[in-house]
Amino acid sequence: MKTGRRAAAVFLLGTLGLLVPACAHYPLNARLTEYRADGGYRFDPLLADEKADELFVCLSFSGGGTRAAAFAYGVMKSLRETTIPLRGTTVSFLSEVDCISSVSGGSFTAAYYGLFGDRIFTEFEDRFLRRDIESELFWRVLSPINWARLASPYWSRIDLAAELYDETVFKERTFVELIASPRRPFIIMNATRLANGSRFQFTQEEFDFLGSDLSEYKVARAVAASSAFPVLLSPLSLWSYPPPAGSSPPEDYVQALKSAAADQGRYYRALHRMELMTGDRKYIHLMDGGLADNIGLRTIMAGWESTDGFILRRMNDGGIKRLVVIAVNARTDPPEYLSSSERPPGLGSVAYKVATVSMENYSFDTVDLMRRLEQGRDQLQRTTADCQRHLDRSCPSAPPVDQLRRVPACIVEVSFEAIQPEGRRGEFLGLPTSFALSGRQVDALIQIGGELLAQNRDFQKLLRALRGEPSLGAGAGEKGNCS
Amino acid sequence: MEYLKVEFEERRRVMVNNVPNGFTNSVIEAPGGAHTVTLAPPVDFSPTSQEVWLENTAPMDACRISFHKLPPAAIPPAPGRPS
């Protein structure tokens, strides 16, 4: 009799042990109780004196797993060692960085720097770069307690990954810590909304549209969403709440929705965000930021092209005297085998290609788009200045023509394509996208990041200009806005 | 990108879609389409705001709008103040 009772108790406890975790639910993002234009994780409240805007520097870190994280880290190390004279003193270039927009693997580096500052240079390699994250995740999946949790429809592989990053990399930090350390750079981690393919950034500005407070949200979950590689990891979900009483949609978005034809980018950005403010509860499912933009440049472009953007406002105000964007692009070009097979590719190959091909295509486009934006503005500045010079000569009494504010914008792209010789380049272009690279590969990536930045002609031109050193002249290619 | 010039008797901060963007009497950059434009306080100008449509502009051929400074007697009392 006693044995029967004991068996029943064990069965009951066992069943409960399985059922309770099976009710596991992903952590919810908090509801926003009061809208405050200067509250939460936004660019404007971050402390910086007015002069800090004069040299305005943004970095973008691409996706690409540990390869991208290590490459971005190598570039940061080099920026830290690079000094420039500024406001009567000598400062590290890294200390002048105002924003970092990151995607996927690059988000690990960006978030770590945002949270821990210069500690990244003593901690990050052991805490993330040199670990076999994939194996650690695999062992967690094999743990029986996680089987039960994974059986819940509201708990999935991405939550397991976020838990791992939270415990072992980001040490349970939330956005409160980013807000409490009110210094630049502003870290913008980008994910992609699965419903419509639009960019989603982990900032309070974006969370306002969800009626949600980002402050208490774990940074690790933002990084997990940003790096939720399609198919291998599941989407990360957020709740959208009705907006708090008294809040109204931003006027820029209300105006943008009046016409799609005038500026489609502006229209769809407004449409995708405003559709969340309808008052009904909605659910946002996020995947790897690389699906919308694998190098993180489009977020910086949006800041440059909208009247509520953190860059354009400062350009219109005259605060920014020089804009520098350094795109750290860990794009690879692995050998391609599909074209040599007569047999149509299998499901696995198709799924992998579908998940990655758009990431690579949009990387080319985005860098070109950013350069065209910069070149177009530069041409307009020079045209109006030329016009004024002609007028001064031919008709000195005429009123001055309207001038576009002169803001040289220097776009620097650091990528494996610049590696010489070809054989060495091939080694880097063939690196896999994974969260488990060998120590030798990590060393090589950190080193090449620094080397490529130091050799980059645009960056060298920029340094000469900032240091007041003479340029090498037009014959040496010193014509662009970096000089 | 499109270009807007807001003319006013003095230098004043311009608000485009309720966000500070540049100053009066200088060229302001903004995306194409509809915008609400006004000036920063004090509200001693008329009209209180204007709707503009930016299209096919250039820095030397910016969309121009004007605000006029009101004489002191015509300035509406601030909310909450006895008139």
Boltz contact constraints between the chains, C-beta under 6 A:
constraints:
  - contact:
      token1: [A, 251]
      token2: [B, 17]
      max_distance: 6.0
  - contact:
      token1: [A, 251]
      token2: [B, 18]
      max_distance: 6.0
  - contact:
      token1: [A, 251]
      token2: [B, 36]
      max_distance: 6.0
  - contact:
      token1: [A, 252]
      token2: [B, 17]
      max_distance: 6.0
  - contact:
      token1: [A, 255]
      token2: [B, 17]
      max_distance: 6.0
  - contact:
      token1: [A, 255]
      token2: [B, 34]
      max_distance: 6.0
  - contact:
      token1: [A, 255]
      token2: [B, 35]
      max_distance: 6.0
  - contact:
      token1: [A, 258]
      token2: [B, 34]
      max_distance: 6.0
  - contact:
      token1: [A, 259]
      token2: [B, 33]
      max_distance: 6.0
  - contact:
      token1: [A, 262]
      token2: [B, 32]
      max_distance: 6.0
  - contact:
      token1: [A, 262]
      token2: [B, 33]
      max_distance: 6.0
  - contact:
      token1: [A, 263]
      token2: [B, 31]
      max_distance: 6.0
  - contact:
      token1: [A, 263]
      token2: [B, 32]
      max_distance: 6.0
  - contact:
      token1: [A, 263]
      token2: [B, 33]
      max_distance: 6.0
  - contact:
      token1: [A, 266]
      token2: [B, 31]
      max_distance: 6.0
  - contact:
      token1: [A, 305]
      token2: [B, 31]
      max_distance: 6.0
  - contact:
      token1: [A, 307]
      token2: [B, 16]
      max_distance: 6.0
  - contact:
      token1: [A, 307]
      token2: [B, 17]
      max_distance: 6.0
  - contact:
      token1: [A, 307]
      token2: [B, 19]
      max_distance: 6.0
  - contact:
      token1: [A, 307]
      token2: [B, 21]
      max_distance: 6.0
  - contact:
      token1: [A, 307]
      token2: [B, 30]
      max_distance: 6.0
  - contact:
      token1: [A, 308]
      token2: [B, 19]
      max_distance: 6.0
  - contact:
      token1: [A, 313]
      token2: [B, 21]
      max_distance: 6.0
  - contact:
      token1: [A, 316]
      token2: [B, 21]
      max_distance: 6.0
  - contact:
      token1: [A, 316]
      token2: [B, 22]
      max_distance: 6.0
  - contact:
      token1: [A, 316]
      token2: [B, 28]
      max_distance: 6.0
  - contact:
      token1: [A, 317]
      token2: [B, 22]
      max_distance: 6.0
  - contact:
      token1: [A, 380]
      token2: [B, 59]
      max_distance: 6.0
  - contact:
      token1: [A, 384]
      token2: [B, 59]
      max_distance: 6.0
  - contact:
      token1: [A, 384]
      token2: [B, 60]
      max_distance: 6.0
  - contact:
      token1: [A, 401]
      token2: [B, 60]
      max_distance: 6.0
  - contact:
      token1: [A, 402]
      token2: [B, 27]
      max_distance: 6.0
  - contact:
      token1: [A, 402]
      token2: [B, 59]
      max_distance: 6.0
  - contact:
      token1: [A, 402]
      token2: [B, 60]
      max_distance: 6.0
  - contact:
      token1: [A, 402]
      token2: [B, 62]
      max_distance: 6.0
  - contact:
      token1: [A, 404]
      token2: [B, 27]
      max_distance: 6.0
  - contact:
      token1: [A, 404]
      token2: [B, 59]
      max_distance: 6.0
